[in-house]
Amino acid sequence: MESIADSLDFDGGWRALYAANRGAIGADPDNISAGQTLTTPVGTEAGNGTK
């Protein structure tokens, strides 16, 4: 999550990105599958839908 949030310059870092995607990811923020789509909350610097 950290490298994804960093590459997007995501406001709030990996914790905010995880919070926005916890339902899709589950309890472990390191459990992201290849090809999985994450959303970025609208209103954030990187928040323009899905990535």
C-alpha positions, 0 to 999 in steps of 0.5 A: 500500500505504501508504494502505491500511495507514494506513487500517487502522491496520495494525501494521507498516505497508505493508511488513507488509501487502505481506509478507502479500500478496506472493504475490498482488501480486508483486514490485512493491508498487505493482502492486495492481489495483482490486478485488483482495482483500488479506489481513491476518495474524490476530493483528495489530491489523487482522488479522481476515481479508480486507479 
